[in-house]
């Protein structure tokens, strides 16, 4: 079983990569249990969905847990992403494209 979250960022791809690196630096003990995809440009449906929440998406990425330990940290992923990116600069969605709101 794999668990994904999809992240839609208001930052350009290079800035998003920098934020991911910052998250890894600050929360390595947690994020070492997860795979973070390469940053990509925004997808059309992602832009449309994020616009509903007032965010203009410039990039996106996935975070996946693969049963490699650390399952207890799954609920921490949205908190970490919102903390590092800023609540008004990123949206975190589950696989059904339901927004996981900031805590």
OpenMM code with the backbone's topology and positions (N, CA, C; nanometers):
from openmm import Vec3, app, unit

residues = "UNK UNK UNK UNK UNK UNK UNK UNK UNK UNK UNK UNK UNK UNK UNK UNK UNK UNK UNK UNK UNK UNK UNK UNK UNK UNK UNK UNK UNK UNK UNK UNK UNK UNK UNK UNK UNK UNK UNK UNK UNK UNK UNK UNK UNK UNK UNK UNK UNK UNK UNK UNK UNK UNK UNK UNK UNK UNK UNK UNK UNK UNK UNK UNK UNK UNK UNK UNK UNK UNK UNK UNK UNK UNK UNK UNK UNK UNK UNK UNK UNK UNK UNK UNK UNK UNK UNK UNK UNK UNK UNK UNK UNK UNK UNK UNK UNK UNK UNK UNK UNK UNK UNK".split()
positions = [
    Vec3(0.0835, -0.1170, 0.0000),
    Vec3(0.0000, 0.0000, 0.0000),
    Vec3(0.0887, 0.1242, 0.0000),
    Vec3(0.0557, 0.2172, -0.0861),
    Vec3(0.1261, 0.3451, -0.0902),
    Vec3(0.0289, 0.4554, -0.0545),
    Vec3(0.0778, 0.5540, 0.0113),
    Vec3(-0.0037, 0.6695, 0.0469),
    Vec3(0.0620, 0.7916, -0.0152),
    Vec3(-0.0159, 0.8656, -0.0926),
    Vec3(0.0308, 0.9861, -0.1596),
    Vec3(-0.0411, 1.1083, -0.1059),
    Vec3(0.0262, 1.2204, -0.1087),
    Vec3(-0.0388, 1.3508, -0.1021),
    Vec3(0.0152, 1.4298, -0.2203),
    Vec3(-0.0707, 1.5135, -0.2763),
    Vec3(-0.0341, 1.5979, -0.3890),
    Vec3(-0.0242, 1.7409, -0.3386),
    Vec3(0.0829, 1.8077, -0.3749),
    Vec3(0.1058, 1.9434, -0.3281),
    Vec3(0.1083, 2.0382, -0.4476),
    Vec3(0.0314, 2.1441, -0.4371),
    Vec3(0.0231, 2.2483, -0.5397),
    Vec3(0.0845, 2.3750, -0.4819),
    Vec3(0.1909, 2.4209, -0.5445),
    Vec3(0.2685, 2.5319, -0.4899),
    Vec3(0.2494, 2.6597, -0.5711),
    Vec3(0.2409, 2.7717, -0.5021),
    Vec3(0.2353, 2.9022, -0.5667),
    Vec3(0.3749, 2.9517, -0.6046),
    Vec3(0.4771, 2.8770, -0.5663),
    Vec3(0.6143, 2.9126, -0.6011),
    Vec3(0.6515, 2.8538, -0.7360),
    Vec3(0.7404, 2.9212, -0.8070),
    Vec3(0.7966, 2.8683, -0.9309),
    Vec3(0.8746, 2.7404, -0.8976),
    Vec3(0.8985, 2.6551, -0.9974),
    Vec3(0.9654, 2.5273, -0.9691),
    Vec3(1.0958, 2.5388, -0.8899),
    Vec3(1.1834, 2.6312, -0.9249),
    Vec3(1.3104, 2.6416, -0.8521),
    Vec3(1.2884, 2.6805, -0.7063),
    Vec3(1.1971, 2.7729, -0.6821),
    Vec3(1.1675, 2.8123, -0.5440),
    Vec3(1.1034, 2.6955, -0.4675),
    Vec3(1.0205, 2.6178, -0.5358),
    Vec3(0.9592, 2.5010, -0.4722),
    Vec3(1.0664, 2.4006, -0.4340),
    Vec3(1.1635, 2.3793, -0.5215),
    Vec3(1.2751, 2.2883, -0.4883),
    Vec3(1.3493, 2.3385, -0.3639),
    Vec3(1.3684, 2.4687, -0.3550),
    Vec3(1.4356, 2.5263, -0.2383),
    Vec3(1.3540, 2.5029, -0.1107),
    Vec3(1.2223, 2.5165, -0.1191),
    Vec3(1.1360, 2.4933, -0.0033),
    Vec3(1.1392, 2.3456, 0.0375),
    Vec3(1.1416, 2.2564, -0.0599),
    Vec3(1.1511, 2.1128, -0.0289),
    Vec3(1.2846, 2.0849, 0.0406),
    Vec3(1.3917, 2.1442, -0.0087),
    Vec3(1.5233, 2.1260, 0.0548),
    Vec3(1.5206, 2.1791, 0.1978),
    Vec3(1.4545, 2.2918, 0.2186),
    Vec3(1.4410, 2.3473, 0.3534),
    Vec3(1.3625, 2.2523, 0.4437),
    Vec3(1.2537, 2.1973, 0.3906),
    Vec3(1.1744, 2.1009, 0.4677),
    Vec3(1.2585, 1.9796, 0.5045),
    Vec3(1.3362, 1.9299, 0.4082),
    Vec3(1.4230, 1.8144, 0.4353),
    Vec3(1.5274, 1.8466, 0.5412),
    Vec3(1.5799, 1.9662, 0.5373),
    Vec3(1.6804, 2.0059, 0.6356),
    Vec3(1.6193, 2.0168, 0.7754),
    Vec3(1.5026, 2.0789, 0.7844),
    Vec3(1.4391, 2.1024, 0.9140),
    Vec3(1.3713, 1.9790, 0.9706),
    Vec3(1.3263, 1.8881, 0.8849),
    Vec3(1.2463, 1.7739, 0.9300),
    Vec3(1.2987, 1.6416, 0.8737),
    Vec3(1.4298, 1.6298, 0.8627),
    Vec3(1.4887, 1.5092, 0.8047),
    Vec3(1.4459, 1.3821, 0.8785),
    Vec3(1.4349, 1.3900, 1.0105),
    Vec3(1.3985, 1.2725, 1.0896),
    Vec3(1.2630, 1.2158, 1.0483),
    Vec3(1.1746, 1.2998, 0.9985),
    Vec3(1.0426, 1.2551, 0.9520),
    Vec3(1.0449, 1.2267, 0.8030),
    Vec3(1.0959, 1.3206, 0.7249),
    Vec3(1.0886, 1.3085, 0.5788),
    Vec3(1.1758, 1.1972, 0.5215),
    Vec3(1.2695, 1.1463, 0.5991),
    Vec3(1.3519, 1.0356, 0.5497),
    Vec3(1.2681, 0.9100, 0.5225),
    Vec3(1.1465, 0.9059, 0.5753),
    Vec3(1.0572, 0.7921, 0.5546),
    Vec3(0.9685, 0.8077, 0.4313),
    Vec3(0.9859, 0.9169, 0.3568),
    Vec3(0.8992, 0.9486, 0.2440),
    Vec3(0.9808, 0.9773, 0.1189),
    Vec3(0.9175, 0.9518, 0.0052),
    Vec3(0.9733, 0.9855, -0.1244),
    Vec3(0.9040, 1.1125, -0.1710),
    Vec3(0.9821, 1.2096, -0.2168),
    Vec3(0.9269, 1.3336, -0.2713),
    Vec3(0.9647, 1.3379, -0.4182),
    Vec3(0.8641, 1.3526, -0.5028),
    Vec3(0.8868, 1.3516, -0.6471),
    Vec3(0.9654, 1.4747, -0.6910),
    Vec3(1.0066, 1.4696, -0.8171),
    Vec3(1.0638, 1.5880, -0.8791),
    Vec3(0.9549, 1.6937, -0.8897),
    Vec3(0.9937, 1.8175, -0.8819),
    Vec3(0.9004, 1.9278, -0.8989),
    Vec3(0.8689, 1.9394, -1.0478),
    Vec3(0.7428, 1.9613, -1.0775),
    Vec3(0.6981, 1.9738, -1.2158),
    Vec3(0.6163, 2.1009, -1.2299),
    Vec3(0.5899, 2.1366, -1.3526),
    Vec3(0.5007, 2.2487, -1.3788),
    Vec3(0.3593, 2.2112, -1.3388),
    Vec3(0.2721, 2.3089, -1.3261),
    Vec3(0.1348, 2.2808, -1.2835),
    Vec3(0.0548, 2.2099, -1.3923),
    Vec3(-0.0319, 2.1224, -1.3489),
    Vec3(-0.1244, 2.0553, -1.4397),
    Vec3(-0.2515, 2.1391, -1.4494),
    Vec3(-0.3190, 2.1317, -1.5630),
    Vec3(-0.4368, 2.2158, -1.5833),
    Vec3(-0.5424, 2.1952, -1.4754),
    Vec3(-0.5737, 2.0680, -1.4452),
    Vec3(-0.6769, 2.0432, -1.3434),
    Vec3(-0.6313, 2.0901, -1.2051),
    Vec3(-0.5027, 2.0864, -1.1827),
    Vec3(-0.4470, 2.1332, -1.0557),
    Vec3(-0.4643, 2.2850, -1.0434),
    Vec3(-0.4397, 2.3560, -1.1518),
    Vec3(-0.4576, 2.5013, -1.1521),
    Vec3(-0.6031, 2.5376, -1.1258),
    Vec3(-0.6936, 2.4672, -1.1919),
    Vec3(-0.8366, 2.4947, -1.1748),
    Vec3(-0.8810, 2.4681, -1.0311),
    Vec3(-0.8358, 2.3554, -0.9772),
    Vec3(-0.8758, 2.3186, -0.8414),
    Vec3(-0.8188, 2.4170, -0.7383),
    Vec3(-0.6931, 2.4541, -0.7545),
    Vec3(-0.6295, 2.5463, -0.6601),
    Vec3(-0.6921, 2.6855, -0.6676),
    Vec3(-0.7377, 2.7252, -0.7867),
    Vec3(-0.8007, 2.8564, -0.8020),
    Vec3(-0.9243, 2.8685, -0.7135),
    Vec3(-0.9909, 2.7562, -0.6876),
    Vec3(-1.1069, 2.7566, -0.5983),
    Vec3(-1.0676, 2.8025, -0.4569),
    Vec3(-0.9408, 2.7848, -0.4224),
    Vec3(-0.8911, 2.8223, -0.2897),
    Vec3(-0.8097, 2.9515, -0.2941),
    Vec3(-0.8105, 3.0193, -0.4090),
    Vec3(-0.7437, 3.1479, -0.4203),
    Vec3(-0.5938, 3.1418, -0.4402),
    Vec3(-0.5428, 3.0286, -0.4882),
    Vec3(-0.3993, 3.0150, -0.5093),
    Vec3(-0.3731, 2.9929, -0.6584),
    Vec3(-0.2757, 3.0657, -0.7118),
    Vec3(-0.2303, 3.0447, -0.8484),
    Vec3(-0.1121, 2.9491, -0.8427),
    Vec3(-0.1305, 2.8317, -0.8982),
    Vec3(-0.0288, 2.7263, -0.8911),
    Vec3(0.0765, 2.7468, -0.9993),
    Vec3(0.2035, 2.7373, -0.9585),
    Vec3(0.3147, 2.7490, -1.0530),
    Vec3(0.3959, 2.6203, -1.0613),
    Vec3(0.3728, 2.5281, -0.9664),
    Vec3(0.4445, 2.4003, -0.9667),
    Vec3(0.3716, 2.3009, -0.8768),
    Vec3(0.4134, 2.1768, -0.8863),
    Vec3(0.3529, 2.0734, -0.8036),
    Vec3(0.4487, 1.9581, -0.7802),
    Vec3(0.4167, 1.8775, -0.6814),
    Vec3(0.4972, 1.7597, -0.6495),
    Vec3(0.4140, 1.6637, -0.5662),
    Vec3(0.4619, 1.5418, -0.5547),
    Vec3(0.3966, 1.4377, -0.4763),
    Vec3(0.4857, 1.3976, -0.3600),
    Vec3(0.4221, 1.3504, -0.2553),
    Vec3(0.4946, 1.2907, -0.1437),
    Vec3(0.4317, 1.1537, -0.1202),
    Vec3(0.5147, 1.0515, -0.1100),
    Vec3(0.4656, 0.9142, -0.0979),
    Vec3(0.5324, 0.8439, 0.0193),
    Vec3(0.4533, 0.7649, 0.0906),
    Vec3(0.5048, 0.6749, 0.1927),
    Vec3(0.4877, 0.5331, 0.1398),
    Vec3(0.5902, 0.4496, 0.1552),
    Vec3(0.5894, 0.3154, 0.0969),
    Vec3(0.6110, 0.2037, 0.1981),
    Vec3(0.5555, 0.2132, 0.3146),
    Vec3(0.5696, 0.1074, 0.4155),
    Vec3(0.7152, 0.0787, 0.4513),
    Vec3(0.7972, 0.1793, 0.4531),
    Vec3(0.9377, 0.1631, 0.4891),
    Vec3(0.9621, 0.2108, 0.6314),
    Vec3(0.8627, 0.2019, 0.7157),
    Vec3(0.8727, 0.2576, 0.8505),
    Vec3(0.8249, 0.4005, 0.8490),
    Vec3(0.7973, 0.4547, 0.9631),
    Vec3(0.7568, 0.5942, 0.9736),
    Vec3(0.6100, 0.6206, 0.9480),
    Vec3(0.5256, 0.5176, 0.9494),
    Vec3(0.3822, 0.5380, 0.9250),
    Vec3(0.3217, 0.6359, 1.0246),
    Vec3(0.3764, 0.6411, 1.1438),
    Vec3(0.3229, 0.7322, 1.2449),
    Vec3(0.3403, 0.8788, 1.2055),
    Vec3(0.4263, 0.9048, 1.1056),
    Vec3(0.4510, 1.0419, 1.0622),
    Vec3(0.3608, 1.0880, 0.9480),
    Vec3(0.2809, 0.9987, 0.8925),
    Vec3(0.1949, 1.0359, 0.7798),
    Vec3(0.1112, 1.1602, 0.8116),
    Vec3(0.0459, 1.1680, 0.9287),
    Vec3(-0.0335, 1.2881, 0.9579),
    Vec3(0.0479, 1.4166, 0.9697),
    Vec3(0.1796, 1.4052, 0.9888),
    Vec3(0.2649, 1.5233, 1.0026),
    Vec3(0.3002, 1.5881, 0.8690),
    Vec3(0.2848, 1.5147, 0.7599),
    Vec3(0.3290, 1.5664, 0.6302),
    Vec3(0.2588, 1.6974, 0.5927),
    Vec3(0.1253, 1.7055, 0.5959),
    Vec3(0.0636, 1.8347, 0.5620),
    Vec3(0.1109, 1.9485, 0.6532),
    Vec3(0.1233, 1.9217, 0.7816),
    Vec3(0.1692, 2.0253, 0.8751),
    Vec3(0.3069, 2.0769, 0.8355),
    Vec3(0.3972, 1.9871, 0.8035),
    Vec3(0.5332, 2.0254, 0.7653),
    Vec3(0.5309, 2.1096, 0.6377),
    Vec3(0.4561, 2.0655, 0.5393),
    Vec3(0.4518, 2.1371, 0.4117),
    Vec3(0.3927, 2.2768, 0.4302),
    Vec3(0.2814, 2.2875, 0.5024),
    Vec3(0.2227, 2.4200, 0.5264),
    Vec3(0.3177, 2.5091, 0.6068),
    Vec3(0.3862, 2.4502, 0.7030),
    Vec3(0.4790, 2.5271, 0.7867),
    Vec3(0.5928, 2.5854, 0.7040),
    Vec3(0.6523, 2.5034, 0.6178),
    Vec3(0.7690, 2.5470, 0.5420),
    Vec3(0.7293, 2.6375, 0.4251),
    Vec3(0.6227, 2.6038, 0.3555),
    Vec3(0.5829, 2.6807, 0.2370),
    Vec3(0.5020, 2.8050, 0.2718),
    Vec3(0.4287, 2.7995, 0.3801),
    Vec3(0.3354, 2.9067, 0.4143),
    Vec3(0.1952, 2.8670, 0.3728),
    Vec3(0.1000, 2.8923, 0.4587),
    Vec3(-0.0380, 2.8468, 0.4359),
    Vec3(-0.1017, 2.9064, 0.3113),
    Vec3(-0.0578, 3.0224, 0.2695),
    Vec3(-0.1171, 3.0860, 0.1524),
    Vec3(-0.0355, 3.0623, 0.0257),
    Vec3(0.0633, 2.9715, 0.0320),
    Vec3(0.1506, 2.9454, -0.0825),
    Vec3(0.1484, 2.8000, -0.1288),
    Vec3(0.0716, 2.7148, -0.0615),
    Vec3(0.0684, 2.5739, -0.0986),
    Vec3(-0.0659, 2.5143, -0.0564),
    Vec3(-0.1086, 2.4137, -0.1312),
    Vec3(-0.2254, 2.3349, -0.0945),
    Vec3(-0.1839, 2.1894, -0.0949),
    Vec3(-0.2339, 2.1131, 0.0006),
    Vec3(-0.2036, 1.9708, 0.0106),
    Vec3(-0.3348, 1.8954, -0.0061),
    Vec3(-0.3363, 1.8032, -0.1037),
    Vec3(-0.4564, 1.7274, -0.1354),
    Vec3(-0.4326, 1.5784, -0.1156),
    Vec3(-0.5396, 1.5064, -0.0792),
    Vec3(-0.5314, 1.3611, -0.0769),
    Vec3(-0.5580, 1.3085, -0.2180),
    Vec3(-0.5613, 1.1773, -0.2326),
    Vec3(-0.5787, 1.1180, -0.3658),
    Vec3(-0.7141, 1.1453, -0.4284),
    Vec3(-0.8118, 1.1827, -0.3499),
    Vec3(-0.9441, 1.2179, -0.4031),
    Vec3(-0.9540, 1.3669, -0.4338),
    Vec3(-0.8418, 1.4350, -0.4305),
    Vec3(-0.8342, 1.5784, -0.4489),
    Vec3(-0.9174, 1.6553, -0.3478),
    Vec3(-0.9253, 1.5990, -0.2282),
    Vec3(-0.9855, 1.6695, -0.1158),
    Vec3(-0.8737, 1.7449, -0.0456),
    Vec3(-0.8971, 1.8704, -0.0190),
    Vec3(-0.7973, 1.9517, 0.0491),
    Vec3(-0.7754, 1.9003, 0.1910),
    Vec3(-0.6496, 1.8846, 0.2272),
    Vec3(-0.6132, 1.8580, 0.3660),
    Vec3(-0.5808, 1.9955, 0.4237),
    Vec3(-0.6678, 2.0488, 0.5070),
    Vec3(-0.6480, 2.1882, 0.5512),
    Vec3(-0.5306, 2.2006, 0.6479),
    Vec3(-0.4761, 2.3230, 0.6557),
    Vec3(-0.3723, 2.3464, 0.7562),
    Vec3(-0.4287, 2.3232, 0.8960),
    Vec3(-0.3456, 2.2723, 0.9831),
    Vec3(-0.3897, 2.2468, 1.1218),
    Vec3(-0.4035, 2.3750, 1.1987),
] * unit.nanometer
topology = app.Topology()
chain = topology.addChain("A")
for resn in residues:
    res = topology.addResidue(resn, chain)
    for name in ("N", "CA", "C"):
        topology.addAtom(name, app.Element.getBySymbol(name[0]), res)
